[in-house]
Amino acid sequence: MAARNGRTVRDLRRGNRTAVLQRLYFEGPMSRFELGPATGLSSGSISNVVAELVADGLVEEAGSVDSDGGRPRILLRVAPGSGHMIGVDVGETRVRVELFDLTLTELARTERPLERGCYDVEVVVGHIRDGVDEVLTAADIAPERLLGVGVGVPGIVERTPGQGAVVHGQTIGWNAVPLESLLRSTGRLPDTVPYFTDNGAKTLGQAEMWFGAGRGARSAVVVLFGSGVGACLVTEEVDSGRALEWGHLTVRVRGRRCRCGALGCLEAYAGAEALLDRWREEGGRPPEHTDEETALTAMLAAAYPPGGADPDPAALAVLEETAEYLGAGLSDLINLFQPERILIGGWAGLQLGSRFLPAVRRHATSYALRHPAERVSIDLGRLGPDAVTAGAAILPLADFFARGGRRAEPASEGPSPAWRTALEERPPR
């Protein structure tokens, strides 16, 4: 049975379940009385939907509040243990895997380092596979209970009908890597557990928009600074976000060679790997045999030593120049997209931003058009260096909500029987 707008009764039911789940998730606990105005659904629809969600184990009671002259109203919330997700951050220095419950409370995590410059596909796939096994074992969660595994990766993600997500990660040497099919063929998860793969900057943006500094914004750009540089654009037209290869914007003609092979990219001046290389070229001495996060901390300490000691002039000059490059790069985002907010995240962005945010704001304003520059705020993200992993876990969670809180079903061999379709589309009595 289809409505005039082409939506079936099944679509309407799914939409109602989604509306109630999302309100409880982001604004709960709430009573049935409060859910009506919040979702625009009738009291009868609210009663039916809540009864379904409680029966499915997705919603549970969370106490009560007094009402005006009547019985206390029962509060409802999303049941944390009713679903689990795994988020994976394929960074350029390590692979991080975290297990979350439905409310994104972390239950277990593991990290596996990657050698600098070595992004062998088989190694990365093995780290993901073993990391998934490890967190499930640590939390004693059966694989069948997963809503899905979200994976954030550096590079462009293309979705293909035959191989699923294919990754074009030029800076790490990945050329059309069929990551999803590799994970499916080598992993140990049942076929009912889906994989969701997307650009790491986009998963960061998803996390900040859902739970961080982007909440309530109609438009925002969330930028990711790590070894490399990326960004995610979120607007009313692109509410789930769109990854931008912002790090490969040309900021200097015939400039430094970037890891992607081009000259003058922003990443060649502002990424953590490039920062350390530039310091070394100017005579600086980054600590040997350490990871990039430790080396960048040492660079900041050299440029701004405690106790009034003389700063390392090379480190100071490189960092101050980088602040200007970042500001100029942000000005392009301001001019192109005119966002309400720009949020800076990623482990390197958070390290640098704590000291350089005022300078970055000043340079961004000076390079941007005056009108959009006056309307944008530039701040740090609120979710810390693990936000990419949390954002990756949101990918299966968002899909779960979009399906009205129903788990993905394996593809059937053929069309559903007519009697089943008719039964599913029958209006409620």
VOTOR-714694 format. One record per residue (C-alpha): residue in one letter; x, y, z. Coordinates in nm, 2 decimals. Layout:
! residues N
<rec lopa="A" u="X" v="Y" w="Z"/>
...
! end
This chain:
! residues 429
<rec lopa="M" u="0.00" v="0.00" w="0.00"/>
<rec lopa="A" u="0.15" v="0.33" w="-0.11"/>
<rec lopa="A" u="0.06" v="0.68" w="-0.01"/>
<rec lopa="R" u="0.02" v="0.96" w="-0.27"/>
<rec lopa="N" u="0.38" v="1.07" w="-0.22"/>
<rec lopa="G" u="0.50" v="0.71" w="-0.30"/>
<rec lopa="R" u="0.58" v="0.61" w="0.06"/>
<rec lopa="T" u="0.44" v="0.29" w="0.18"/>
<rec lopa="V" u="0.30" v="0.22" w="0.52"/>
<rec lopa="R" u="0.62" v="0.04" w="0.60"/>
<rec lopa="D" u="0.81" v="0.35" w="0.51"/>
<rec lopa="L" u="0.59" v="0.56" w="0.75"/>
<rec lopa="R" u="0.64" v="0.31" w="1.03"/>
<rec lopa="R" u="1.02" v="0.31" w="0.98"/>
<rec lopa="G" u="1.02" v="0.69" w="0.97"/>
<rec lopa="N" u="0.82" v="0.71" w="1.30"/>
<rec lopa="R" u="1.05" v="0.47" w="1.47"/>
<rec lopa="T" u="1.35" v="0.67" w="1.35"/>
<rec lopa="A" u="1.20" v="0.99" w="1.48"/>
<rec lopa="V" u="1.13" v="0.85" w="1.82"/>
<rec lopa="L" u="1.47" v="0.68" w="1.85"/>
<rec lopa="Q" u="1.66" v="0.99" w="1.75"/>
<rec lopa="R" u="1.47" v="1.22" w="1.99"/>
<rec lopa="L" u="1.54" v="0.98" w="2.28"/>
<rec lopa="Y" u="1.90" v="0.94" w="2.17"/>
<rec lopa="F" u="1.99" v="1.30" w="2.15"/>
<rec lopa="E" u="1.74" v="1.46" w="2.40"/>
<rec lopa="G" u="1.63" v="1.18" w="2.63"/>
<rec lopa="P" u="1.52" v="1.06" w="2.87"/>
<rec lopa="M" u="1.17" v="1.18" w="2.77"/>
<rec lopa="S" u="0.82" v="1.08" w="2.85"/>
<rec lopa="R" u="0.56" v="0.97" w="2.59"/>
<rec lopa="F" u="0.38" v="1.30" w="2.65"/>
<rec lopa="E" u="0.70" v="1.50" w="2.55"/>
<rec lopa="L" u="0.77" v="1.28" w="2.25"/>
<rec lopa="G" u="0.45" v="1.38" w="2.08"/>
<rec lopa="P" u="0.53" v="1.75" w="2.03"/>
<rec lopa="A" u="0.90" v="1.67" w="1.98"/>
<rec lopa="T" u="0.84" v="1.44" w="1.69"/>
<rec lopa="G" u="0.51" v="1.57" w="1.55"/>
<rec lopa="L" u="0.34" v="1.23" w="1.59"/>
<rec lopa="S" u="0.00" v="1.17" w="1.74"/>
<rec lopa="S" u="-0.03" v="1.02" w="2.09"/>
<rec lopa="G" u="-0.16" v="0.70" w="1.93"/>
<rec lopa="S" u="0.14" v="0.67" w="1.70"/>
<rec lopa="I" u="0.37" v="0.74" w="1.99"/>
<rec lopa="S" u="0.21" v="0.46" w="2.20"/>
<rec lopa="N" u="0.24" v="0.21" w="1.91"/>
<rec lopa="V" u="0.60" v="0.30" w="1.83"/>
<rec lopa="V" u="0.72" v="0.30" w="2.19"/>
<rec lopa="A" u="0.55" v="-0.03" w="2.25"/>
<rec lopa="E" u="0.74" v="-0.18" w="1.94"/>
<rec lopa="L" u="1.07" v="-0.03" w="2.05"/>
<rec lopa="V" u="1.03" v="-0.16" w="2.41"/>
<rec lopa="A" u="0.94" v="-0.50" w="2.28"/>
<rec lopa="D" u="1.25" v="-0.50" w="2.05"/>
<rec lopa="G" u="1.46" v="-0.42" w="2.36"/>
<rec lopa="L" u="1.58" v="-0.08" w="2.21"/>
<rec lopa="V" u="1.40" v="0.15" w="2.46"/>
<rec lopa="E" u="1.37" v="0.11" w="2.83"/>
<rec lopa="E" u="1.22" v="0.29" w="3.13"/>
<rec lopa="A" u="1.45" v="0.55" w="3.30"/>
<rec lopa="G" u="1.25" v="0.66" w="3.61"/>
<rec lopa="S" u="0.96" v="0.90" w="3.63"/>
<rec lopa="V" u="0.87" v="1.27" w="3.68"/>
<rec lopa="D" u="0.57" v="1.43" w="3.85"/>
<rec lopa="S" u="0.29" v="1.55" w="3.62"/>
<rec lopa="D" u="0.04" v="1.83" w="3.68"/>
<rec lopa="G" u="-0.24" v="1.67" w="3.88"/>
<rec lopa="G" u="-0.20" v="1.32" w="3.74"/>
<rec lopa="R" u="0.01" v="1.01" w="3.77"/>
<rec lopa="P" u="0.39" v="1.04" w="3.74"/>
<rec lopa="R" u="0.51" v="1.02" w="3.38"/>
<rec lopa="I" u="0.74" v="0.74" w="3.29"/>
<rec lopa="L" u="1.07" v="0.85" w="3.13"/>
<rec lopa="L" u="1.21" v="0.65" w="2.84"/>
<rec lopa="R" u="1.56" v="0.62" w="2.71"/>
<rec lopa="V" u="1.76" v="0.42" w="2.45"/>
<rec lopa="A" u="1.88" v="0.10" w="2.60"/>
<rec lopa="P" u="2.27" v="0.12" w="2.59"/>
<rec lopa="G" u="2.32" v="-0.26" w="2.56"/>
<rec lopa="S" u="2.07" v="-0.31" w="2.28"/>
<rec lopa="G" u="2.34" v="-0.27" w="2.01"/>
<rec lopa="H" u="2.71" v="-0.25" w="1.96"/>
<rec lopa="M" u="2.93" v="-0.09" w="1.70"/>
<rec lopa="I" u="3.30" v="-0.10" w="1.62"/>
<rec lopa="G" u="3.49" v="0.21" w="1.50"/>
<rec lopa="V" u="3.83" v="0.18" w="1.32"/>
<rec lopa="D" u="4.07" v="0.47" w="1.26"/>
<rec lopa="V" u="4.32" v="0.38" w="0.99"/>
<rec lopa="G" u="4.57" v="0.66" w="1.07"/>
<rec lopa="E" u="4.91" v="0.72" w="0.92"/>
<rec lopa="T" u="5.09" v="0.61" w="1.23"/>
<rec lopa="R" u="4.87" v="0.35" w="1.38"/>
<rec lopa="V" u="4.54" v="0.16" w="1.35"/>
<rec lopa="R" u="4.30" v="0.22" w="1.64"/>
<rec lopa="V" u="4.00" v="-0.01" w="1.70"/>
<rec lopa="E" u="3.73" v="0.07" w="1.96"/>
<rec lopa="L" u="3.41" v="-0.11" w="2.06"/>
<rec lopa="F" u="3.11" v="0.10" w="2.17"/>
<rec lopa="D" u="2.76" v="0.03" w="2.31"/>
<rec lopa="L" u="2.45" v="0.20" w="2.15"/>
<rec lopa="T" u="2.51" v="0.52" w="2.34"/>
<rec lopa="L" u="2.87" v="0.54" w="2.22"/>
<rec lopa="T" u="3.02" v="0.45" w="2.56"/>
<rec lopa="E" u="3.36" v="0.29" w="2.49"/>
<rec lopa="L" u="3.38" v="-0.07" w="2.61"/>
<rec lopa="A" u="3.72" v="-0.18" w="2.48"/>
<rec lopa="R" u="4.00" v="-0.05" w="2.26"/>
<rec lopa="T" u="4.33" v="-0.16" w="2.10"/>
<rec lopa="E" u="4.60" v="0.01" w="1.89"/>
<rec lopa="R" u="4.85" v="-0.12" w="1.65"/>
<rec lopa="P" u="5.14" v="0.10" w="1.53"/>
<rec lopa="L" u="5.23" v="0.14" w="1.17"/>
<rec lopa="E" u="5.59" v="0.20" w="1.07"/>
<rec lopa="R" u="5.65" v="0.54" w="0.91"/>
<rec lopa="G" u="5.60" v="0.52" w="0.53"/>
<rec lopa="C" u="5.48" v="0.16" w="0.55"/>
<rec lopa="Y" u="5.11" v="0.13" w="0.47"/>
<rec lopa="D" u="5.11" v="-0.23" w="0.33"/>
<rec lopa="V" u="4.75" v="-0.32" w="0.27"/>
<rec lopa="E" u="4.78" v="-0.67" w="0.41"/>
<rec lopa="V" u="4.93" v="-0.54" w="0.73"/>
<rec lopa="V" u="4.65" v="-0.28" w="0.77"/>
<rec lopa="V" u="4.38" v="-0.54" w="0.70"/>
<rec lopa="G" u="4.54" v="-0.78" w="0.95"/>
<rec lopa="H" u="4.55" v="-0.51" w="1.21"/>
<rec lopa="I" u="4.18" v="-0.43" w="1.16"/>
<rec lopa="R" u="4.08" v="-0.80" w="1.16"/>
<rec lopa="D" u="4.28" v="-0.88" w="1.48"/>
<rec lopa="G" u="4.18" v="-0.56" w="1.65"/>
<rec lopa="V" u="3.81" v="-0.64" w="1.60"/>
<rec lopa="D" u="3.86" v="-0.99" w="1.74"/>
<rec lopa="E" u="4.05" v="-0.84" w="2.04"/>
<rec lopa="V" u="3.79" v="-0.58" w="2.14"/>
<rec lopa="L" u="3.50" v="-0.83" w="2.11"/>
<rec lopa="T" u="3.69" v="-1.08" w="2.33"/>
<rec lopa="A" u="3.78" v="-0.82" w="2.58"/>
<rec lopa="A" u="3.42" v="-0.71" w="2.62"/>
<rec lopa="D" u="3.28" v="-1.06" w="2.58"/>
<rec lopa="I" u="3.05" v="-0.95" w="2.30"/>
<rec lopa="A" u="2.93" v="-1.20" w="2.04"/>
<rec lopa="P" u="3.00" v="-1.08" w="1.68"/>
<rec lopa="E" u="2.64" v="-1.14" w="1.59"/>
<rec lopa="R" u="2.54" v="-0.85" w="1.82"/>
<rec lopa="L" u="2.73" v="-0.59" w="1.62"/>
<rec lopa="L" u="2.53" v="-0.34" w="1.42"/>
<rec lopa="G" u="2.83" v="-0.29" w="1.20"/>
<rec lopa="V" u="3.20" v="-0.19" w="1.17"/>
<rec lopa="G" u="3.28" v="0.16" w="1.06"/>
<rec lopa="V" u="3.62" v="0.23" w="0.91"/>
<rec lopa="G" u="3.78" v="0.58" w="0.87"/>
<rec lopa="V" u="4.06" v="0.59" w="0.61"/>
<rec lopa="P" u="4.29" v="0.85" w="0.45"/>
<rec lopa="G" u="4.20" v="0.91" w="0.09"/>
<rec lopa="I" u="3.90" v="0.91" w="-0.14"/>
<rec lopa="V" u="3.64" v="0.63" w="-0.09"/>
<rec lopa="E" u="3.45" v="0.51" w="-0.39"/>
<rec lopa="R" u="3.15" v="0.27" w="-0.35"/>
<rec lopa="T" u="3.13" v="0.00" w="-0.61"/>
<rec lopa="P" u="2.85" v="-0.26" w="-0.66"/>
<rec lopa="G" u="3.09" v="-0.55" w="-0.69"/>
<rec lopa="Q" u="3.36" v="-0.48" w="-0.43"/>
<rec lopa="G" u="3.19" v="-0.24" w="-0.19"/>
<rec lopa="A" u="3.42" v="0.04" w="-0.06"/>
<rec lopa="V" u="3.73" v="0.10" w="-0.27"/>
<rec lopa="V" u="4.00" v="0.34" w="-0.13"/>
<rec lopa="H" u="4.21" v="0.57" w="-0.34"/>
<rec lopa="G" u="4.48" v="0.68" w="-0.09"/>
<rec lopa="Q" u="4.74" v="0.85" w="-0.31"/>
<rec lopa="T" u="4.95" v="0.98" w="-0.02"/>
<rec lopa="I" u="4.98" v="0.63" w="0.14"/>
<rec lopa="G" u="5.03" v="0.45" w="-0.19"/>
<rec lopa="W" u="4.68" v="0.29" w="-0.21"/>
<rec lopa="N" u="4.55" v="0.27" w="-0.56"/>
<rec lopa="A" u="4.19" v="0.14" w="-0.58"/>
<rec lopa="V" u="4.23" v="-0.09" w="-0.28"/>
<rec lopa="P" u="3.91" v="-0.30" w="-0.24"/>
<rec lopa="L" u="3.92" v="-0.26" w="0.14"/>
<rec lopa="E" u="3.57" v="-0.38" w="0.22"/>
<rec lopa="S" u="3.60" v="-0.70" w="0.02"/>
<rec lopa="L" u="3.94" v="-0.77" w="0.17"/>
<rec lopa="L" u="3.80" v="-0.73" w="0.52"/>
<rec lopa="R" u="3.50" v="-0.94" w="0.44"/>
<rec lopa="S" u="3.72" v="-1.22" w="0.29"/>
<rec lopa="T" u="3.98" v="-1.23" w="0.56"/>
<rec lopa="G" u="3.78" v="-1.13" w="0.87"/>
<rec lopa="R" u="3.58" v="-1.35" w="1.10"/>
<rec lopa="L" u="3.26" v="-1.16" w="1.13"/>
<rec lopa="P" u="2.93" v="-1.32" w="1.01"/>
<rec lopa="D" u="2.79" v="-1.19" w="0.68"/>
<rec lopa="T" u="2.50" v="-1.02" w="0.86"/>
<rec lopa="V" u="2.75" v="-0.76" w="1.01"/>
<rec lopa="P" u="2.80" v="-0.48" w="0.76"/>
<rec lopa="Y" u="3.11" v="-0.27" w="0.70"/>
<rec lopa="F" u="3.09" v="0.10" w="0.65"/>
<rec lopa="T" u="3.40" v="0.28" w="0.51"/>
<rec lopa="D" u="3.46" v="0.65" w="0.47"/>
<rec lopa="N" u="3.72" v="0.92" w="0.47"/>
<rec lopa="G" u="3.86" v="0.98" w="0.81"/>
<rec lopa="A" u="3.80" v="1.36" w="0.80"/>
<rec lopa="K" u="3.43" v="1.28" w="0.73"/>
<rec lopa="T" u="3.40" v="1.05" w="1.03"/>
<rec lopa="L" u="3.56" v="1.32" w="1.24"/>
<rec lopa="G" u="3.31" v="1.57" w="1.11"/>
<rec lopa="Q" u="3.02" v="1.33" w="1.18"/>
<rec lopa="A" u="3.14" v="1.29" w="1.54"/>
<rec lopa="E" u="3.17" v="1.67" w="1.60"/>
<rec lopa="M" u="2.83" v="1.74" w="1.44"/>
<rec lopa="W" u="2.65" v="1.48" w="1.65"/>
<rec lopa="F" u="2.82" v="1.51" w="1.98"/>
<rec lopa="G" u="3.09" v="1.79" w="1.97"/>
<rec lopa="A" u="3.14" v="2.15" w="1.88"/>
<rec lopa="G" u="2.93" v="2.13" w="1.57"/>
<rec lopa="R" u="2.59" v="2.05" w="1.74"/>
<rec lopa="G" u="2.32" v="2.29" w="1.64"/>
<rec lopa="A" u="2.52" v="2.44" w="1.34"/>
<rec lopa="R" u="2.34" v="2.45" w="1.01"/>
<rec lopa="S" u="2.67" v="2.46" w="0.82"/>
<rec lopa="A" u="3.02" v="2.38" w="0.93"/>
<rec lopa="V" u="3.36" v="2.27" w="0.80"/>
<rec lopa="V" u="3.55" v="2.03" w="1.03"/>
<rec lopa="V" u="3.92" v="2.01" w="0.95"/>
<rec lopa="L" u="4.15" v="1.72" w="1.04"/>
<rec lopa="F" u="4.52" v="1.78" w="1.11"/>
<rec lopa="G" u="4.73" v="1.47" w="1.16"/>
<rec lopa="S" u="5.02" v="1.35" w="0.95"/>
<rec lopa="G" u="4.82" v="1.48" w="0.66"/>
<rec lopa="V" u="4.54" v="1.73" w="0.63"/>
<rec lopa="G" u="4.17" v="1.69" w="0.53"/>
<rec lopa="A" u="3.83" v="1.84" w="0.59"/>
<rec lopa="C" u="3.46" v="1.76" w="0.59"/>
<rec lopa="L" u="3.18" v="1.99" w="0.47"/>
<rec lopa="V" u="2.84" v="1.97" w="0.64"/>
<rec lopa="T" u="2.55" v="2.18" w="0.51"/>
<rec lopa="E" u="2.17" v="2.15" w="0.51"/>
<rec lopa="E" u="2.21" v="2.01" w="0.16"/>
<rec lopa="V" u="2.48" v="1.76" w="0.26"/>
<rec lopa="D" u="2.37" v="1.68" w="0.62"/>
<rec lopa="S" u="2.58" v="1.36" w="0.64"/>
<rec lopa="G" u="2.89" v="1.55" w="0.53"/>
<rec lopa="R" u="3.12" v="1.54" w="0.23"/>
<rec lopa="A" u="3.49" v="1.48" w="0.25"/>
<rec lopa="L" u="3.71" v="1.75" w="0.09"/>
<rec lopa="E" u="4.07" v="1.68" w="-0.02"/>
<rec lopa="W" u="4.15" v="2.02" w="0.13"/>
<rec lopa="G" u="4.51" v="1.92" w="0.21"/>
<rec lopa="H" u="4.59" v="1.92" w="-0.16"/>
<rec lopa="L" u="4.48" v="2.27" w="-0.22"/>
<rec lopa="T" u="4.77" v="2.46" w="-0.38"/>
<rec lopa="V" u="4.90" v="2.73" w="-0.14"/>
<rec lopa="R" u="5.23" v="2.80" w="-0.32"/>
<rec lopa="V" u="5.30" v="2.77" w="-0.69"/>
<rec lopa="R" u="5.61" v="2.56" w="-0.75"/>
<rec lopa="G" u="5.63" v="2.50" w="-0.37"/>
<rec lopa="R" u="5.74" v="2.20" w="-0.17"/>
<rec lopa="R" u="5.66" v="1.86" w="-0.31"/>
<rec lopa="C" u="5.37" v="1.70" w="-0.13"/>
<rec lopa="R" u="5.34" v="1.33" w="-0.06"/>
<rec lopa="C" u="5.07" v="1.31" w="-0.33"/>
<rec lopa="G" u="5.34" v="1.41" w="-0.58"/>
<rec lopa="A" u="5.21" v="1.76" w="-0.66"/>
<rec lopa="L" u="5.39" v="2.09" w="-0.57"/>
<rec lopa="G" u="5.28" v="2.34" w="-0.32"/>
<rec lopa="C" u="4.99" v="2.16" w="-0.14"/>
<rec lopa="L" u="4.88" v="2.28" w="0.20"/>
<rec lopa="E" u="4.96" v="1.94" w="0.34"/>
<rec lopa="A" u="5.33" v="1.99" w="0.23"/>
<rec lopa="Y" u="5.34" v="2.28" w="0.48"/>
<rec lopa="A" u="5.09" v="2.21" w="0.75"/>
<rec lopa="G" u="5.07" v="1.83" w="0.80"/>
<rec lopa="A" u="5.27" v="1.70" w="1.10"/>
<rec lopa="E" u="5.50" v="1.50" w="0.88"/>
<rec lopa="A" u="5.58" v="1.81" w="0.67"/>
<rec lopa="L" u="5.63" v="2.03" w="0.99"/>
<rec lopa="L" u="5.89" v="1.80" w="1.13"/>
<rec lopa="D" u="6.07" v="1.77" w="0.79"/>
<rec lopa="R" u="6.08" v="2.15" w="0.76"/>
<rec lopa="W" u="6.22" v="2.19" w="1.11"/>
<rec lopa="R" u="6.49" v="1.93" w="1.03"/>
<rec lopa="E" u="6.57" v="2.11" w="0.70"/>
<rec lopa="E" u="6.62" v="2.44" w="0.90"/>
<rec lopa="G" u="6.87" v="2.28" w="1.13"/>
<rec lopa="G" u="6.63" v="2.15" w="1.40"/>
<rec lopa="R" u="6.68" v="1.82" w="1.57"/>
<rec lopa="P" u="6.35" v="1.62" w="1.61"/>
<rec lopa="P" u="6.40" v="1.33" w="1.85"/>
<rec lopa="E" u="6.50" v="1.01" w="1.67"/>
<rec lopa="H" u="6.31" v="0.68" w="1.68"/>
<rec lopa="T" u="5.99" v="0.83" w="1.82"/>
<rec lopa="D" u="5.64" v="0.87" w="1.67"/>
<rec lopa="E" u="5.52" v="1.19" w="1.52"/>
<rec lopa="E" u="5.31" v="1.29" w="1.82"/>
<rec lopa="T" u="5.61" v="1.28" w="2.05"/>
<rec lopa="A" u="5.82" v="1.46" w="1.79"/>
<rec lopa="L" u="5.57" v="1.74" w="1.75"/>
<rec lopa="T" u="5.54" v="1.78" w="2.12"/>
<rec lopa="A" u="5.92" v="1.82" w="2.13"/>
<rec lopa="M" u="5.91" v="2.08" w="1.85"/>
<rec lopa="L" u="5.65" v="2.29" w="2.04"/>
<rec lopa="A" u="5.87" v="2.26" w="2.36"/>
<rec lopa="A" u="6.17" v="2.38" w="2.16"/>
<rec lopa="A" u="5.99" v="2.68" w="2.02"/>
<rec lopa="Y" u="5.83" v="2.77" w="2.35"/>
<rec lopa="P" u="6.07" v="2.64" w="2.62"/>
<rec lopa="P" u="5.96" v="2.66" w="2.98"/>
<rec lopa="G" u="6.14" v="2.88" w="3.24"/>
<rec lopa="G" u="6.24" v="3.16" w="3.00"/>
<rec lopa="A" u="6.50" v="2.96" w="2.81"/>
<rec lopa="D" u="6.60" v="3.07" w="2.46"/>
<rec lopa="P" u="6.37" v="2.93" w="2.20"/>
<rec lopa="D" u="6.48" v="2.72" w="1.90"/>
<rec lopa="P" u="6.46" v="2.99" w="1.63"/>
<rec lopa="A" u="6.41" v="2.73" w="1.35"/>
<rec lopa="A" u="6.12" v="2.56" w="1.53"/>
<rec lopa="L" u="5.96" v="2.90" w="1.61"/>
<rec lopa="A" u="5.99" v="3.03" w="1.26"/>
<rec lopa="V" u="5.84" v="2.71" w="1.10"/>
<rec lopa="L" u="5.55" v="2.70" w="1.35"/>
<rec lopa="E" u="5.46" v="3.07" w="1.30"/>
<rec lopa="E" u="5.48" v="3.03" w="0.92"/>
<rec lopa="T" u="5.25" v="2.73" w="0.95"/>
<rec lopa="A" u="4.99" v="2.93" w="1.14"/>
<rec lopa="E" u="4.98" v="3.17" w="0.84"/>
<rec lopa="Y" u="4.95" v="2.88" w="0.59"/>
<rec lopa="L" u="4.67" v="2.73" w="0.80"/>
<rec lopa="G" u="4.49" v="3.07" w="0.82"/>
<rec lopa="A" u="4.52" v="3.12" w="0.44"/>
<rec lopa="G" u="4.39" v="2.77" w="0.38"/>
<rec lopa="L" u="4.09" v="2.83" w="0.61"/>
<rec lopa="S" u="4.02" v="3.15" w="0.42"/>
<rec lopa="D" u="3.96" v="2.95" w="0.11"/>
<rec lopa="L" u="3.71" v="2.74" w="0.29"/>
<rec lopa="I" u="3.54" v="3.06" w="0.42"/>
<rec lopa="N" u="3.52" v="3.21" w="0.07"/>
<rec lopa="L" u="3.41" v="2.89" w="-0.10"/>
<rec lopa="F" u="3.15" v="2.76" w="0.15"/>
<rec lopa="Q" u="3.07" v="3.05" w="0.39"/>
<rec lopa="P" u="3.02" v="2.81" w="0.68"/>
<rec lopa="E" u="2.88" v="2.91" w="1.02"/>
<rec lopa="R" u="3.16" v="2.73" w="1.20"/>
<rec lopa="I" u="3.50" v="2.59" w="1.13"/>
<rec lopa="L" u="3.62" v="2.33" w="1.38"/>
<rec lopa="I" u="3.98" v="2.21" w="1.40"/>
<rec lopa="G" u="4.05" v="1.85" w="1.51"/>
<rec lopa="G" u="4.29" v="1.57" w="1.48"/>
<rec lopa="W" u="4.58" v="1.50" w="1.72"/>
<rec lopa="A" u="4.81" v="1.75" w="1.55"/>
<rec lopa="G" u="4.54" v="2.01" w="1.51"/>
<rec lopa="L" u="4.46" v="1.99" w="1.88"/>
<rec lopa="Q" u="4.82" v="2.02" w="1.98"/>
<rec lopa="L" u="4.89" v="2.32" w="1.76"/>
<rec lopa="G" u="4.55" v="2.48" w="1.81"/>
<rec lopa="S" u="4.59" v="2.52" w="2.19"/>
<rec lopa="R" u="4.87" v="2.77" w="2.12"/>
<rec lopa="F" u="4.82" v="2.90" w="1.76"/>
<rec lopa="L" u="4.44" v="2.94" w="1.74"/>
<rec lopa="P" u="4.44" v="3.32" w="1.78"/>
<rec lopa="A" u="4.70" v="3.36" w="1.51"/>
<rec lopa="V" u="4.52" v="3.12" w="1.28"/>
<rec lopa="R" u="4.20" v="3.31" w="1.33"/>
<rec lopa="R" u="4.38" v="3.64" w="1.26"/>
<rec lopa="H" u="4.54" v="3.51" w="0.94"/>
<rec lopa="A" u="4.21" v="3.35" w="0.82"/>
<rec lopa="T" u="4.03" v="3.68" w="0.86"/>
<rec lopa="S" u="4.29" v="3.88" w="0.68"/>
<rec lopa="Y" u="4.29" v="3.65" w="0.38"/>
<rec lopa="A" u="3.92" v="3.59" w="0.35"/>
<rec lopa="L" u="3.64" v="3.81" w="0.21"/>
<rec lopa="R" u="3.52" v="4.04" w="0.49"/>
<rec lopa="H" u="3.15" v="3.95" w="0.49"/>
<rec lopa="P" u="3.18" v="3.57" w="0.53"/>
<rec lopa="A" u="3.48" v="3.61" w="0.76"/>
<rec lopa="E" u="3.27" v="3.82" w="1.00"/>
<rec lopa="R" u="3.00" v="3.55" w="1.02"/>
<rec lopa="V" u="3.22" v="3.24" w="1.09"/>
<rec lopa="S" u="3.36" v="3.11" w="1.42"/>
<rec lopa="I" u="3.69" v="2.92" w="1.43"/>
<rec lopa="D" u="3.73" v="2.69" w="1.72"/>
<rec lopa="L" u="3.88" v="2.36" w="1.83"/>
<rec lopa="G" u="3.68" v="2.04" w="1.82"/>
<rec lopa="R" u="3.57" v="1.91" w="2.16"/>
<rec lopa="L" u="3.60" v="1.53" w="2.12"/>
<rec lopa="G" u="3.97" v="1.49" w="2.14"/>
<rec lopa="P" u="4.22" v="1.29" w="1.93"/>
<rec lopa="D" u="3.99" v="0.98" w="1.93"/>
<rec lopa="A" u="3.71" v="1.15" w="1.75"/>
<rec lopa="V" u="3.78" v="0.98" w="1.41"/>
<rec lopa="T" u="3.72" v="0.64" w="1.58"/>
<rec lopa="A" u="3.40" v="0.75" w="1.74"/>
<rec lopa="G" u="3.28" v="0.90" w="1.41"/>
<rec lopa="A" u="3.36" v="0.57" w="1.23"/>
<rec lopa="A" u="3.13" v="0.39" w="1.48"/>
<rec lopa="I" u="2.86" v="0.65" w="1.41"/>
<rec lopa="L" u="2.84" v="0.52" w="1.05"/>
<rec lopa="P" u="2.67" v="0.19" w="1.14"/>
<rec lopa="L" u="2.47" v="0.37" w="1.41"/>
<rec lopa="A" u="2.33" v="0.63" w="1.16"/>
<rec lopa="D" u="2.24" v="0.34" w="0.92"/>
<rec lopa="F" u="2.06" v="0.16" w="1.21"/>
<rec lopa="F" u="1.86" v="0.47" w="1.29"/>
<rec lopa="A" u="1.77" v="0.53" w="0.92"/>
<rec lopa="R" u="1.62" v="0.18" w="0.92"/>
<rec lopa="G" u="1.41" v="0.26" w="1.22"/>
<rec lopa="G" u="1.62" v="0.06" w="1.46"/>
<rec lopa="R" u="1.61" v="-0.26" w="1.26"/>
<rec lopa="R" u="1.92" v="-0.46" w="1.19"/>
<rec lopa="A" u="2.05" v="-0.51" w="0.84"/>
<rec lopa="E" u="1.92" v="-0.82" w="0.67"/>
<rec lopa="P" u="2.13" v="-1.04" w="0.44"/>
<rec lopa="A" u="2.04" v="-1.00" w="0.07"/>
<rec lopa="S" u="1.77" v="-1.25" w="-0.02"/>
<rec lopa="E" u="1.79" v="-1.49" w="-0.31"/>
<rec lopa="G" u="1.48" v="-1.34" w="-0.48"/>
<rec lopa="P" u="1.18" v="-1.12" w="-0.42"/>
<rec lopa="S" u="0.98" v="-1.16" w="-0.10"/>
<rec lopa="P" u="0.66" v="-1.36" w="-0.13"/>
<rec lopa="A" u="0.35" v="-1.15" w="-0.20"/>
<rec lopa="W" u="0.19" v="-1.25" w="0.12"/>
<rec lopa="R" u="0.48" v="-1.12" w="0.33"/>
<rec lopa="T" u="0.50" v="-0.79" w="0.14"/>
<rec lopa="A" u="0.12" v="-0.73" w="0.19"/>
<rec lopa="L" u="0.15" v="-0.81" w="0.56"/>
<rec lopa="E" u="0.44" v="-0.57" w="0.61"/>
<rec lopa="E" u="0.25" v="-0.29" w="0.43"/>
<rec lopa="R" u="-0.08" v="-0.35" w="0.61"/>
<rec lopa="P" u="-0.18" v="-0.04" w="0.81"/>
<rec lopa="P" u="-0.20" v="-0.08" w="1.19"/>
<rec lopa="R" u="-0.54" v="-0.14" w="1.34"/>
! end
